[in-house]
Amino acid sequence: MPRRAYVEDAVPIWNEDRLERLQLFVRVRAEVPAPHFAMLLEVGAVALEQGLTAPV
């Protein structure tokens, strides 16, 4: 059985393109397999780099 990842945290992010500090609130309480969780974090980072602000 895969390990489960639980995250509930608030992480400050610095957006250098806009020169403003953004607050990224990660509120994940669902059970997801660890490899999929890593992919979710990667997708979230890419979304931030592209300036997307819609909730995921």
C-alpha positions, -999 to +999 in steps of 0.1 A: +000+000+000+014+034-010+023+060+017-002+087+022+008+124+022-010+149+044-003+186+041-020+216+057+003+246+057+007+282+045+038+290+025+049+326+016+060+329-020+079+357-036+068+365-072+099+382-087+080+391-119+055+412-101+078+422-073+052+414-047+049+389-020+022+363-025+007+340+001+002+305-012-021+286+011-017+249+007-046+232+023-045+195+013-062+171+036-070+144+011-052+111+010-030+108-021-002+084-029+032+100-023+043+101-061+010+117-071+014+142-042+049+152-056+033+157-090+006+179-075+033+201-059+051+204-092+020+214-111+013+240-084+048+254-087+044+257-125+011+274-121+026+300-098+055+306-122+030+313-149+011+337-127-020+316-124-040+325-093-071+303-097-076+278-069-066+242-078 
